[in-house]
Every structure is written in structure tokens, then in C-alpha cells.
Amino acid sequence: MDNKEHLLPYARRDDFKVARASELTNPKDRRFYRLLEILPGLTSWIILIGVVLAAIYASFIAAYFIIAFAVYWVMKTFFLSYHVRYNWRRLRHHMELDWAQLVARFEYNHMYHLVVLPFYHEPVEVIDGALKGLSESKYDNKKLLVVLAAEERAGEQARMDAAAMEEKWHGTFGAFLTTVHPADVVGEIAGKGSNTHYALHQAREHILDALHINYKDVLVSIFDIDTVVYPDYFNCLIWHFMTAERPYKSAYQPVPLFTNNLWEAPAVSRVMAMSSTFWQMIMQERPDRAATFSSHSVSFQALYEIGYGQANVVSEDSRIYWNLLLANDGSFDVVSLSYPIAMDATVAHSNWGTIKNIYRQHRRWTYGVENWVYLMYHFSKHTKMPFKKRLSIAFIQGEGYSSLVTNPLILFCLGWLPVFLGTQEFHQTVLSYELPIVVRNLLTFAMAGLILSAIISLSLTPPRPDGHSRFRYVVMAVQWIMVPITMIVFSAIPGLDAQTRLMFGKYMGFWVTPKRVKKA
């Protein structure tokens, strides 16, 4: 076990990597953390139940609130559409640049890229695809240090797959290390976070220290196993690292395009995949809300100074950033690359299986509300971090998790309740008659944003493979009418599910999204 001498002062706290109230030994801290775990779910339920009660007992107030909320939704839709469009243009521009030429003016030959690829039961073809993408990048492969991180709990097949990949690809890169994360480690949650944490320890010992590589000369890219890098990813990353205001105090976030298997995915999976991409594109244009997501990059030195992240959380990808932000007293940035990486859309062997997997995946993502709890706890203690910044992050993150759950339900479901549950006095007014018409018209106006979504999604869709009709493009455009349903079924409800579990202390584990091999 490493000592704490290399850690930044705040990262040396015993509670720095707390994940649940039960992990705290101080009774006062434990009660406070438990209260914070209750607040998000309690707030969401109070809002939703309050709208229902208002529709029954204060129908006029509820009706005016719903109209005002629909107007707000229209404004928000156009605001978000603007950001998607802007990032889309920037993304396309970045994809057309010759990044190798752009970085030629820098001295970067001393820099290495440590690529960590944790996997569980994914097919060997998926692993091979990720490694093939690395080998075909427009970058010196000898500067790529690859760690293929298996799980002991995945059994002998995972070991065999890792060994086969090492035999095939070992000579291609500057180093190739396979690790096997031990099963049932006390204090860990089995999943990507704990596997990555172990892999980084092993990489430091068996690659960086063995080859005498300075930690500051290494950029770590933690990728999901289905991640296929675009050819210029590492050149783009180096350019942003070299030009960042605080290169060692920044995380670097690409745009995830869930397009590896988009042509094989059913419509609901395609809509959710592109919706997730659009949300990340929006975050790239809003640095005040940005955090790391899924596949991302950061300096090894920065990770070393916090002990590599947490092995006991579900939302490990964004928790790394919050660890870094706190440990650096609020001075840590997210640099948007506006450059893509390709990943898999969620697909199962049946449509019903796909629906269930998408729900579980988004419930895991929305369980990221545990990060708000973590932040609020530490914001109450970390007085060296500017108060204004703590307050801003607290509000922005809290509002984001609340609106994710409540907004779609209020707008598309509860918004009609005054018409059905309102008082007799309300039903005798013109407002009762006009309410559904006004809300319908406003929502129809807001749906114009779906036209932009269809255009952008088609522009990001990979070339049509053989065996697929051109008519599929029409289907891919029309499929966006599903958005009102998907927002409720795959965003609001799983988010409420996750918050309610946290509220009652029914803590979630890490659910691994199953991967399927793309059809030939």
C-alpha cells in the first residue's frame, strides 16, 4: 500500500474518498452525509407530488405554473439547440484539421500516452476493435503504453482473451501490460472504477517506473473497452495539452459518438445514443457544468497526486474529476476537445432486452447524483476552495439532477392534471379549456428542435454498410419523434429510480452494459 506523502494535502484526508454515509466513522459526519443522500430523492418527490396536489387543490395556480413552465421549456430547448449546433460545427471543423501538422511546432517527443482499457465479459472482437483503432492512429505507436485490465471475477475466459490480445498486439505499442483486478476486495465496488484504480497502480510499477518515465510526461486516457479512437485523437489531445492554460491541472474530454454499431441498433437505441452524444456536445460548450464522462484523458501526475481516483463508487468517470477539483482547491479544469471517439450504442438480442439494458445503463448514469452528495459534504469542509465556486457548483449540479427527473414528468405527464383533477370552479373557466391547447402549441413549437437533431444525427452517422436500404436514412430522421417518450422512460424514470434508491440507502452497484459484436 502506498503512503500518503505524494498526495496533495486535501487528498490525504481519511474521508477524501468517502462514497457512502456508512463509511464515515464520525457520527456527526455520518448523519450529515446520510441527510445529503436523502435530499435529492426527497426534493424530486416533493416537487412531483406538489404539482399533483396543486392541480387538485390550487388548479388556477397549477395551470399558470404549467404554462410558464412550458414557455421556459421552449426557451431552454432553443438554448440547448444553439449549443448543439455550435459544437457540431466546431466538431466538424476539428475533424477536418491536420492535427499532426498543428502539433509539429511543439516539442512533444518526450510525451507518452498511457491507455487503460478495463473490460469484463465483453467479446474478444470488441477488445480487438479498440486495440486496432489504437494501432491505426496517426501517432507514434511506440509512445502508446497500453494496459488491458481484466477482472478476476470474469473467470478464465477473460484471462485467455487478455493473453490472446497481448500476444497479438504486444509488439505494436511501446508497452503492453495485462492486469487482473482481484475479486471481492474489501471496500471496493466491483466495476470499472476499481479495475482502473488497480490497473493504474500496476502501470506505474511495471511500465512507468520500470522504464524510468517521468509521471509528468504521461497523459492517461481511460477508455471504455468499446472505445475506438479517431485517427488524430492523440495529436488533438497533445495540441490541447500544449496550449491549455493549466495543462497539468486539466482533464481532457472528447465527444463520445455511440456509432460503432448504429446501423444494427433499433430505433430506440439510436435515439438514446445520439441524445447522449448531444448532451455531451452541450456540456462541451458550457464549461461551468462540465465534468469528465466515460472515456477521457488527464495527466498521470494529477492522478498520482490523488491516489488514482476511487474504487468504491458507481459513477467513477466523473468522480475522478471531482476528486481532482477538491484536491487542487478548486483549480482544475475540463478542456473540451470537440473531437470524437466512437463507442457502441446499447443493443441486446431482442428489442425488449435493448429497452431493459438502456434503462439500466441510464439508471447507472443518473446514479451520478451520488457525486452531488460527495461534493456537498466536502464543500462544507474545504474552506480553502473559493466559496463562490462551491456555491455555483452546488447549485448547478443540484439543479441539473433535479430537472433531469422532474422536468419531463411535469411537462409531458403532470402538466395535464389540472384538466382532469381540477376543481369544478376551474373547469368552468376559459383557462381550463385553453390550457391543453396552449401547452400543446408550445410543445409543438419546442419540437422544432428535433429537426436540427435529425440533421446533425444524420451527419454524424457512419457510411451506410452493404445490406442496408437507403430508406433507413428516412427512418433515422423520423425516429426523433420518439424523444418525448424516451425522455420520460430513459431519463426521468431511471433518474427518479436512482435517487429513490439512494434516498432509502439501497445503494447501487456497477452494472456493466453488455456488448454485442457488430454483424459482418
C-alpha positions, 0 to 999 in steps of 0.5 A: 500500500502506498503512503500518503506523502505524494498526495496533495494535502486535501487528498490525504484526508481519511474521508477524501474518498468517502462514497457512502454515509456508512463509511464515515466513522464520525457520527456527526459526519455520518448523519450529515452525509446520510441527510445529503443522500436523502435530499435529492430523492426527497426534493424530486418527490416533493416537487412531483407530488406538489404539482399533483396536489396543486392541480387538485387543490390550487388548479388556477395556480397549477395551470399558470405554473404549467404554462410558464413552465412550458414557455421556459421549456421552449426557451431552454430547448432553443438554448440547448439547440444553439449549443448543439449546433455550435459544437457540431460545427466546431466538431466538424471543423476539428475533424477536418484539421491536420492535427499532426501538422498543428502539433509539429511546432511543439516539442512533444517527443518526450510525451507518452500516452498511457491507455487503460482499457478495463473490460469484463465479459465483453467479446474478444472482437470488441477488445480487438476493435479498440486495440486496432483503432489504437494501432491505426492512429496517426501517432507514434505507436511506440509512445502508446503504453497500453494496459488491458485490465481484466477482472478476476471475477470474469473467470478464465475466459477473460484471462485467455482473451487478455493473453490472446490480445497481448500476444497479438498486439504486444509488439505494436505499442511501446508497452503492453501490460495485462492486469487482473483486478482481484475479486471481492476486495474489501471496500471496493465496488466491483466495476470499472472504477476499481479495475482502473484504480488497480490497473493504474497502480500496476502501470506505474510499477511495471511500465512507468517506473520500470522504464524510468518515465517521468509521471509528468510526461504521461497523459492517461486516457481511460477508455471504455473497452468499446472505445475506438479512437479517431485517427488524430485523437492523440495529436488533438489531445497533445495540441490541447495539452500544449496550449491549455492554460493549466495543462497539468491541472486539466482533464481532457474530454472528447465527444463520445459518438455511440456509432460503432454499431448504429446501423444494427441498433433499433430505433430506440437505441439510436435515439438514446445514443445520439441524445447522449452524444448531444448532451455531451456536445452541450456540456462541451460548450458550457464549461461551468457544468462540465465534468469528465464522462466515460472515456477521457484523458488527464495527466498521470501526475494529477492522478498520482497526486490523488491516489488514482481516483476511487474504487468504491463508487458507481459513477467513477468517470466523473468522480475522478474529476471531482476528486481532482477539483477538491484536491487542487482547491478548486483549480482544475479544469475540463478542456473540451476537445470537440473531437470524437471517439466512437463507442457502441450504442446499447443493443441486446438480442431482442428489442425488449432486452435493448429497452431493459439494458438502456434503462439500466445503463441510464439508471447507472448514469443518473446514479451520478447524483451520488457525486452531488452528495460527495461534493456537498459534504466536502464543500462544507469542509474545504474552506480553502476552495473559493466559496463562490465556486462551491456555491455555483457548483452546488447549485448547478449540479443540484439543479441539473439532477433535479430537472433531469427527473422532474422536468419531463414528468411535469411537462409531458405527464403532470402538466395535464392534471389540472384538466382532469383533477381540477376543481369544478370552479376551474373547469368552468373557466376559459383557462381550463379549456385553453390550457391543453391547447396552449401547452400543446402549441408550445410543445409543438413549437419546442419540437422544432428542435428535433429537426436540427437533431435529425440533421446533425444525427444524420451527419454524424452517422457512419457510411451506410454498410452493404445490406442496408436500404437507403430508406433507413436514412428516412427512418433515422430522421423520423425516429426523433419523434420518439424523444418525448417518450424516451425522455420520460422512460430513459431519463426521468424514470431511471433518474427518479429510480436512482435517487429513490434508491439512494434516498432509502440507502439501497445503494447501487452497484456497477452494472456493466452494459453488455456488448454485442459484436457488430454483424459482418 
